């Protein structure tokens, strides 16, 4: 008998919606899920109940047995399931697909989801249908005794599966390459963090390359965006394009919707995305693709494919277009065609602002729940996520981008980008964070 490395309980941790409605299980809950679902609850709660399984994304142990998790859910640990979804990049989206397949529910197969998310296999599929948008790339197998640089420097090197850009680094020479591979964090990542992924590769695919590998890619230049959409009945649909603005050190500063790129460029991005998503064989799922536009060379390039909803951006579409992407997720996982509106939101523009520190710091004061609620009432539809509390030290720079730590996120709507920045400043002041360098 397989070991089960978590403690399932009968029922679920929480439920919203009417108890007699269709029942959607959200697996590996992320920080975005409850706030985003609540933001659009009037549009889905009359027909759907949402149940959250355990563990959450943040609490998922490295020794979780993915096959046992799916088997337990399928036999009813979390009750009746009419649809299953996840915004968790890893392992949630793949195990949602595996559970849907086990129960005969709508969703992409786990093999397709793993292939789309595995940066090396995904690049192979991308190159077959959109070669003009794919940089040079090569595999770096960490299981090899001697690993030689596979591409000319400079290049980007990153794990074939990761989340939040963890351990994605620009490498400028052979010494930096060796140091990167020999770093304890890299070995721990490949053997500990990737343990669940490696089990899923064995269980759901015949791929010989698991998570103990890196991919090297030629350096891309240009403006970074996220192209997001969904697949329903094999029809690939576009939801929107969100612009990313970076700090000088490469950390994300803000995300703006709608995109300011020229319409012709956005159309090219959409066409590339449709070809790639169709080639990957995804269905009944949201997806997002990070792309870059190099205006000097008029080139669109794919950074990476994520076969899931982008939870952070869900309400940006609601603010501008009137449809939260979590509504789409609930429809897709229950086999329905989503109803998507355009231009019917409260605002012409919306943005997500991640608040960061760039040196080790201590949170001297932070907002209470009441402070957050008050800040959110300053402008309609504002959402705030707090990721620290008074007394916390912010010094984990090895995770997301190697240069900063995020401590809060503000999602807000407004008239234009200048107005959005002004409103964000007002909300941030009301939150009252006081953070000092260590």
Helices and strands as residue ranges (DSSP letters): E 15-16, E 22-26, H 33-39, G 41-43, E 48-52, H 66-74, E 83-85, H 92-103, H 110-117, H 119-129, G 131-133, E 137-141, E 155-159, E 169-171, H 174-182, H 184-188, I 189-193, H 195-204, E 213-218, E 223-232, E 235-246, E 252-257, H 263-280, E 285-294, E 299-306, G 311-313, H 314-321, H 325-333, E 349-357, E 361-365, H 369-376, E 383-386, E 393-394, E 405-414, H 417-431, E 434-437
